[in-house]
Amino acid sequence: MAAQLTGSGSRRRRPAFTQPQAAEPTRHPAVAVAMALPCAVLLAMLFGGWEQMASQAQTVAEMIGH
């Protein structure tokens, strides 16, 4: 796709997704964890990942010697 020039200048316009955004407040990492953790736990329980995680944790503990 060719860049379109407007006016007499040779300055290209950047796509919208690269434009500087307005001052949006950033989300605190704890909020992101609170949003993602319930989904992760649900998926782990649905697909049997909970037992796998417990099994691997036990194996690591045995390797360490506890």
Stockholm file with secondary structure:
# STOCKHOLM 1.0

chainA/1-66         MAAQLTGSGSRRRRPAFTQPQAAEPTRHPAVAVAMALPCAVLLAMLFGGWEQMASQAQTVAEMIGH
#=GR chainA/1-66 SS CCCCCCSSSCCCCCCGGGSCCCCCCCCCHHHHHHHHHHHHHHHHHHTTHHHHHHHHHHHHHHHHTC
#=GC SS_cons        CCCCCCSSSCCCCCCGGGSCCCCCCCCCHHHHHHHHHHHHHHHHHHTTHHHHHHHHHHHHHHHHTC
//
